[in-house]
């Protein structure tokens, strides 16, 4: 049952003015790409000149922001001031999507995005989940601090994972869910969900879809008892740690292209970079990696973040790296596991029906009071 609402969210329409879009068009008109090199023709070195040329041409001559904006506004958007001790003004303005159920027993579900991503990747999943009746959901999907239309992080101090977790808990409690809510996260969102489960009584159960864990020691004994598929996925973590995590320091742009099962439509990528460019939010969104230089896997193995509450793990075949079920169980009270043959790092965007089905199944099983 939803409790008292102490925050004051207001309906919000995410949009850019004609002037802002004209400014982008002018910037693109003068844009040029670096001269091609041998390295820029090889995918192992990062983004390729040919892909960049195609993306730039599409951005200049075919991309339609207004059509993407219509998709963003096909769900209900809000803006709210969320009090926080680190906010320069005493609170952060947070943009969030909310779809509320009429069912008094609906599960309040917080959806947490990561980087490079945004709340946009959850929209199709939200449209599926808002129709679910067994269980029903109250769906809350915020833009993290520094992303999209939300306020940037403070300039006088760092703002890390524990800060973001505190803010997200304040948001959920202030929206009337202090008596209990569920959380789901991938990428950075998986770290936030883990912290929230450990630190906040109101967070009752979580599902994560990103759990990169290599072996403690890379030896044949470490893989004993694992299936061939699990060994392959576990070894992805080692490869990623050695040559895939440079984006945290170098911010290369190919991850939206490479961390997926089937290629994302180019307009999906351009939608995100349009937001970054007009709102100048690339630098304010990447700040989290100052805490994540050792990778998300280290947070999963932190004894202080052992999950005593029930949690679920949805593993996707083309994820960057994915822990075997038995290793995931070493990090907490694993009560739900599902391996999905399709989908990658942006599973909610790539496979929304599969992703939504996982959440219906997971929270239908683990939420207190459901069967």
C-alpha positions as CSV (number, residue, x, y, z in Angstrom):
1,X,0.0,0.0,0.0
2,X,1.4,3.4,-1.0
3,X,2.1,5.7,2.0
4,X,2.3,9.4,2.4
5,X,3.9,11.4,-0.5
6,X,6.3,13.9,0.9
7,X,7.8,15.1,-2.4
8,X,6.1,17.3,-4.9
9,X,6.6,16.0,-8.4
10,X,5.3,18.0,-11.3
11,X,4.4,16.8,-14.8
12,X,7.3,17.5,-17.2
13,X,7.7,17.4,-21.0
14,X,11.3,16.5,-22.0
15,X,12.0,18.6,-25.1
16,X,14.5,20.8,-26.8
17,X,13.6,24.2,-28.3
18,X,13.9,25.0,-32.0
19,X,16.7,27.3,-31.2
20,X,18.7,24.5,-29.4
21,X,18.2,22.2,-32.3
22,X,19.2,24.9,-34.8
23,X,22.4,25.3,-32.7
24,X,23.1,21.7,-33.0
25,X,22.6,21.8,-36.7
26,X,25.0,24.7,-37.0
27,X,27.6,22.8,-35.0
28,X,27.3,19.7,-37.1
29,X,27.6,21.8,-40.4
30,X,31.1,22.6,-39.5
31,X,32.1,19.3,-38.0
32,X,34.7,17.2,-39.7
33,X,36.3,13.8,-38.9
34,X,40.0,13.0,-38.5
35,X,41.9,11.6,-41.4
36,X,41.5,7.8,-41.6
37,X,44.4,5.7,-40.3
38,X,45.2,2.0,-40.3
39,X,44.1,1.7,-36.7
40,X,40.8,3.5,-37.4
41,X,40.0,0.8,-39.9
42,X,40.3,-2.0,-37.4
43,X,37.6,-2.7,-34.8
44,X,40.1,-4.0,-32.2
45,X,41.4,-0.5,-31.9
46,X,38.0,1.1,-31.2
47,X,35.6,3.1,-33.3
48,X,36.2,2.9,-37.0
49,X,36.3,5.9,-39.5
50,X,33.7,4.3,-41.7
51,X,31.2,4.0,-38.9
52,X,31.9,7.6,-37.7
53,X,31.4,8.9,-41.2
54,X,28.1,7.1,-41.5
55,X,27.0,8.4,-38.0
56,X,28.0,12.0,-38.8
57,X,26.2,12.0,-42.1
58,X,23.0,10.6,-40.5
59,X,23.2,13.1,-37.7
60,X,23.5,15.9,-40.2
61,X,21.0,14.8,-42.8
62,X,18.6,12.2,-41.6
63,X,18.2,12.2,-37.8
64,X,14.9,13.5,-36.5
65,X,15.1,14.5,-32.8
66,X,11.3,15.3,-32.7
67,X,10.4,11.7,-33.5
68,X,12.7,10.5,-30.7
69,X,11.2,13.1,-28.4
70,X,7.8,11.7,-29.1
71,X,8.9,8.3,-28.0
72,X,10.3,9.7,-24.7
73,X,6.9,11.5,-24.1
74,X,4.9,8.3,-24.8
75,X,5.3,7.6,-21.1
76,X,4.6,9.9,-18.1
77,X,7.5,12.2,-17.2
78,X,7.9,14.2,-14.0
79,X,10.4,16.6,-12.4
80,X,10.9,16.7,-8.6
81,X,13.2,18.3,-6.1
82,X,14.8,15.6,-4.0
83,X,16.5,16.8,-0.7
84,X,20.1,15.7,-0.3
85,X,22.9,16.7,1.9
86,X,25.4,17.1,-1.0
87,X,23.2,19.3,-3.2
88,X,24.4,22.9,-3.4
89,X,20.9,24.3,-3.0
90,X,19.7,21.6,-0.6
91,X,18.1,19.4,-3.2
92,X,18.6,18.0,-6.7
93,X,16.1,18.4,-9.5
94,X,15.5,14.9,-10.8
95,X,13.7,14.0,-14.0
96,X,11.9,10.7,-13.8
97,X,9.4,8.5,-15.6
98,X,6.5,7.2,-13.5
99,X,3.7,4.8,-14.4
100,X,1.4,4.1,-11.4
101,X,-0.9,1.1,-11.1
102,X,-4.4,1.2,-9.7
103,X,-3.8,-2.0,-7.9
104,X,-3.2,-1.2,-4.2
105,X,-0.9,-4.2,-4.0
106,X,1.3,-3.2,-6.9
107,X,5.0,-3.6,-6.4
108,X,6.9,-0.3,-6.4
109,X,9.8,-0.9,-8.8
110,X,12.8,1.4,-9.2
111,X,14.6,1.1,-12.6
112,X,18.2,2.2,-12.5
113,X,20.2,2.9,-15.7
114,X,24.0,3.0,-16.1
115,X,26.6,4.6,-18.4
116,X,26.7,5.0,-21.4
117,X,22.9,4.9,-21.2
118,X,19.9,6.7,-19.9
119,X,16.4,6.2,-18.8
120,X,15.5,6.0,-22.5
121,X,16.6,2.4,-22.6
122,X,13.8,1.4,-20.2
123,X,10.9,3.0,-22.1
124,X,9.7,-0.1,-24.1
125,X,10.1,-2.3,-21.0
126,X,8.0,0.2,-19.0
127,X,5.3,0.0,-21.6
128,X,5.1,-3.8,-21.2
129,X,5.4,-3.8,-17.4
130,X,2.6,-1.1,-16.9
131,X,0.2,-3.7,-18.5
132,X,1.2,-6.4,-16.1
133,X,-1.4,-7.5,-13.5
134,X,0.2,-10.5,-11.9
135,X,2.1,-8.9,-10.4
136,X,1.2,-5.2,-11.0
137,X,3.9,-2.5,-10.7
138,X,4.3,1.1,-9.8
139,X,7.2,2.0,-12.1
140,X,9.8,4.7,-11.3
141,X,12.7,5.3,-13.6
142,X,14.9,8.4,-12.9
143,X,17.6,10.1,-14.8
144,X,20.6,9.8,-12.4
145,X,22.3,13.0,-11.2
146,X,24.3,14.4,-14.2
147,X,22.2,12.7,-16.9
148,X,19.5,14.2,-19.2
149,X,17.3,16.8,-17.6
150,X,18.4,16.0,-14.0
151,X,20.7,18.4,-12.1
152,X,24.5,17.9,-12.4
153,X,26.6,16.6,-9.5
154,X,28.1,19.2,-7.1
155,X,31.3,21.0,-7.9
156,X,32.7,21.2,-4.3
157,X,32.9,17.5,-3.6
158,X,32.7,14.0,-5.1
159,X,29.4,12.4,-5.7
160,X,29.7,8.6,-5.8
161,X,27.8,5.4,-5.6
162,X,26.7,5.7,-1.9
163,X,25.6,9.3,-2.5
164,X,23.5,8.3,-5.5
165,X,22.0,5.4,-3.6
166,X,21.0,7.7,-0.8
167,X,19.3,10.0,-3.2
168,X,17.4,7.2,-5.0
169,X,16.2,5.9,-1.6
170,X,15.0,9.4,-0.7
171,X,13.2,9.6,-4.0
172,X,11.4,6.3,-3.5
173,X,10.4,7.1,0.1
174,X,9.3,10.6,-0.8
175,X,7.0,9.1,-3.5
176,X,5.2,7.1,-0.9
177,X,7.1,3.8,-0.9
178,X,9.0,4.0,2.4
179,X,7.2,0.8,3.5
180,X,8.9,-1.1,0.7
181,X,10.1,-1.1,-2.9
182,X,12.0,-3.3,-5.3
183,X,15.0,-2.1,-7.4
184,X,16.5,-3.3,-10.7
185,X,19.8,-2.2,-12.2
186,X,22.4,-3.0,-14.9
187,X,25.8,-1.5,-15.3
188,X,26.2,1.3,-12.6
189,X,22.6,0.6,-11.7
190,X,23.6,-2.8,-10.5
191,X,26.0,-1.3,-8.0
192,X,23.3,1.2,-6.8
193,X,20.8,-1.6,-6.3
194,X,23.2,-3.7,-4.3
195,X,24.1,-0.8,-2.0
196,X,20.4,0.1,-1.6
197,X,19.6,-3.5,-0.6
198,X,22.3,-3.5,2.0
199,X,21.8,0.0,3.5
200,X,18.1,0.8,3.3
201,X,15.3,-1.2,5.0
202,X,12.8,0.1,2.5
203,X,14.6,-1.7,-0.4
204,X,13.2,-5.2,0.0
205,X,14.4,-7.1,-3.0
206,X,16.5,-6.4,-6.1
207,X,17.2,-7.8,-9.6
208,X,20.4,-7.1,-11.4
209,X,21.4,-7.9,-15.0
210,X,25.1,-7.0,-14.9
211,X,27.4,-9.1,-12.7
212,X,30.9,-9.2,-14.1
213,X,33.1,-11.6,-12.0
214,X,36.2,-13.3,-12.9
215,X,37.8,-16.1,-10.9
216,X,39.7,-15.1,-7.7
217,X,42.6,-17.0,-9.2
218,X,42.7,-17.8,-12.9
219,X,43.4,-21.5,-12.7
220,X,41.7,-24.7,-14.0
221,X,40.5,-25.4,-10.5
222,X,38.5,-22.1,-10.4
223,X,36.3,-23.3,-13.2
224,X,35.6,-26.8,-11.8
225,X,31.9,-27.7,-11.9
226,X,31.0,-25.0,-14.4
227,X,29.3,-25.7,-17.7
228,X,31.1,-24.7,-21.0
229,X,28.8,-21.7,-21.3
230,X,29.6,-20.6,-17.8
231,X,33.3,-20.9,-18.3
232,X,33.1,-18.8,-21.5
233,X,31.1,-16.1,-19.8
234,X,33.4,-16.0,-16.8
235,X,36.5,-15.7,-19.0
236,X,34.8,-12.7,-20.6
237,X,35.4,-10.8,-17.4
238,X,39.1,-11.4,-17.6
239,X,39.3,-10.2,-21.2
240,X,37.2,-7.2,-20.3
241,X,39.4,-6.3,-17.4
242,X,42.5,-6.4,-19.6
243,X,41.3,-4.6,-22.8
244,X,37.7,-3.5,-22.5
245,X,37.5,-1.1,-19.6
246,X,39.5,1.8,-21.1
247,X,36.2,3.6,-21.7
248,X,36.3,4.5,-18.0
249,X,39.4,6.5,-18.6
250,X,39.3,7.2,-22.3
251,X,35.5,7.3,-23.0
252,X,35.7,5.6,-26.4
253,X,32.4,5.6,-28.2
254,X,32.1,2.1,-29.6
255,X,30.4,0.6,-26.6
256,X,26.9,1.4,-27.8
257,X,27.9,-0.4,-30.9
258,X,29.7,-3.4,-29.5
259,X,28.1,-4.3,-26.2
260,X,24.9,-5.6,-27.8
261,X,23.5,-8.8,-29.3
262,X,22.1,-7.3,-32.5
263,X,23.3,-3.8,-33.5
264,X,21.3,-0.9,-32.1
265,X,19.6,1.3,-34.7
266,X,21.9,4.3,-35.3
267,X,19.2,6.7,-34.3
268,X,19.2,5.2,-30.8
269,X,22.9,6.2,-30.5
270,X,22.3,9.6,-32.0
271,X,19.4,10.2,-29.6
272,X,21.7,9.8,-26.7
273,X,24.6,11.9,-28.1
274,X,22.1,14.6,-29.0
275,X,21.2,14.8,-25.4
276,X,24.8,14.8,-24.3
277,X,25.7,17.6,-26.8
278,X,22.8,20.0,-26.2
279,X,22.7,19.5,-22.5
280,X,26.5,19.3,-22.1
281,X,26.0,16.2,-19.9
282,X,28.7,13.9,-21.2
283,X,31.2,15.1,-18.5
284,X,28.6,15.3,-15.8
285,X,27.5,11.7,-16.5
286,X,30.9,10.0,-16.7
287,X,31.9,11.1,-13.2
288,X,30.9,7.8,-11.6
289,X,34.0,6.1,-13.1
290,X,36.2,7.9,-10.7
291,X,35.0,5.3,-8.2
292,X,34.8,2.4,-10.7
293,X,38.3,2.2,-12.0
294,X,38.6,-1.3,-10.5
295,X,35.3,-2.3,-12.2
296,X,31.9,-3.3,-11.0
297,X,33.1,-6.9,-10.1
298,X,35.0,-5.5,-7.1
299,X,31.8,-4.2,-5.7
300,X,30.1,-7.6,-6.1
301,X,32.8,-9.2,-4.1
302,X,32.9,-6.6,-1.3
303,X,32.0,-8.4,2.0
304,X,30.3,-5.2,3.2
305,X,27.9,-5.5,0.2
306,X,26.9,-9.1,0.8
307,X,23.2,-9.3,0.0
308,X,21.2,-10.9,2.9
309,X,17.9,-10.0,1.4
310,X,16.6,-12.0,-1.6
311,X,18.0,-11.0,-5.0
312,X,17.6,-12.1,-8.6
313,X,20.2,-12.2,-11.4
314,X,19.1,-12.1,-15.0
315,X,22.1,-13.1,-17.2
316,X,22.2,-12.2,-20.9
317,X,24.2,-14.1,-23.4
318,X,26.0,-11.2,-25.1
319,X,26.7,-9.3,-21.9
320,X,30.2,-7.9,-21.5
321,X,30.9,-10.4,-18.7
322,X,28.5,-12.5,-16.7
323,X,29.1,-14.5,-13.5
324,X,28.2,-18.1,-13.3
325,X,25.1,-18.8,-11.1
326,X,27.2,-20.4,-8.4
327,X,29.6,-17.4,-8.2
328,X,26.6,-15.0,-8.1
329,X,25.3,-17.0,-5.2
330,X,28.5,-16.4,-3.3
331,X,27.7,-12.7,-3.2
332,X,24.3,-13.0,-1.4
333,X,21.0,-14.6,-1.0
334,X,20.4,-15.5,-4.7
335,X,16.8,-16.7,-5.0
336,X,16.2,-16.2,-8.7
337,X,18.4,-16.9,-11.7
338,X,17.6,-16.8,-15.4
339,X,20.0,-17.2,-18.3
340,X,18.7,-15.5,-21.5
341,X,20.0,-16.6,-24.9
342,X,19.5,-13.2,-26.5
343,X,20.5,-9.7,-25.3
344,X,23.6,-7.8,-24.2
345,X,24.6,-5.0,-22.0
346,X,21.5,-2.9,-22.9
347,X,19.1,-5.8,-22.5
348,X,16.1,-3.6,-21.6
349,X,16.5,-1.8,-24.9
350,X,17.5,-4.8,-27.0
351,X,15.1,-7.4,-25.7
352,X,12.3,-5.5,-23.8
353,X,9.8,-8.4,-23.9
354,X,12.4,-10.9,-22.5
355,X,13.7,-8.4,-20.0
356,X,10.2,-7.5,-18.8
357,X,9.3,-11.2,-18.5
358,X,12.4,-11.8,-16.3
359,X,11.2,-9.0,-13.9
360,X,7.6,-10.2,-13.8
361,X,8.9,-13.7,-13.0
362,X,11.6,-12.5,-10.5
363,X,9.6,-10.1,-8.5
364,X,6.4,-12.2,-8.7
365,X,8.5,-14.9,-6.9
366,X,10.5,-12.8,-4.5
367,X,8.4,-9.8,-3.5
368,X,7.1,-10.3,0.1
369,X,3.4,-11.4,0.0
370,X,3.5,-12.8,-3.6
371,X,3.7,-16.4,-4.6
